């Protein structure tokens, strides 16, 4: 659906040059929700604005259904943009217009009759669950309602792509969940492709199929949400994932120096990740009995990521060195990911042999 090829964007005010994105290449598949995550200043908002050429790349190509948008005349580009709706963090509604007026605004010049326009607006309001707010003004709406109006407005021209630039960042957690669920429903009902810009991994985890991680204007990691969550490669990706789990609290406790988990010399602390069917197998109890290893769960979590069940545990293993090694090999043989963790105890030699 969308392909970005070698896109670079340099902002030049005559005195200084800022390279916001650097040689970015990315494919976004039809019908998927693709998340782009990064810290502030990573270049993610510039990248999404390059997709519909609100920001024209300094170099590179932007392909929409195989057509390079950077080669189009302005008139043709405006036509293509109608197929790319966009919603923003701060809603960008017209305060002087009612809900009806805000949603109807993109329909100017569409040659719809007044009756057809009204039918379209009411249909969109029903889609976003605001049928009873048609005459209200933005000042009378909650943040979640304002974003629903913004979504309805973005859908006015029947787009194939919906670009969401930090669409939930100004909302409370409960409202964020409702907006994300709405986006998922609209994707399925309208066969939309959604590009979601965010700095929150919890948002990615909630509805995205694939994710790209940005840092310093570049994409540093990309893949399915399940793969990136279970096998992160880059340190920045790992930091984002820690913010979406309680795992980091376990790490904090382990690094405090107080041995509250009674870790003894020779014990091994391991992170275990399991995906798909293995989440339903009693591998921990089977392995523990088979190899005579005591396994204590310090942290555990199971969730659905991109329709794939995934789980993670941090476990403390006690027993003979050979038995612990065979226990972990058993897990690996079942397709689980096993990573030995440094917990600050005097077990570096054991960990090295078990890793």
Buried (B, 14 or more C-beta within 10 A) or exposed (E): BBBBBEBBBBEEEEEEEEBBBBBBEBBBEEEBBBBBBBBEBBBBBBBBBBBBBBBEBBBBBBBBEEEEBBEBEEEEBEEBBBBBBBBBBBBEBEEEBBBBBBBBEBBEEEEBEEEEBBEBBBEBBEBBBBEEBBEBBBEEBEBBBBBBBBBBBBBBBEBBBBBBBBBBBBBEEEBBBBBBEBBBEBBEEEEBBBBBBBBBBBBBBBBBBBBBBBBBBBBBBBBBBBBBBBEBEEEBBEBBBBEBBEBBEBBEBBEEEEEEBEBEEBBBBBBBBBBEEBBEEEBBEEBBEEBEBEBBEBBEEEBEBBEBBBBBBBBBBBBEEEBBBBBBBBBEEBEBBBEBBEBBBEBEEBBEEBE
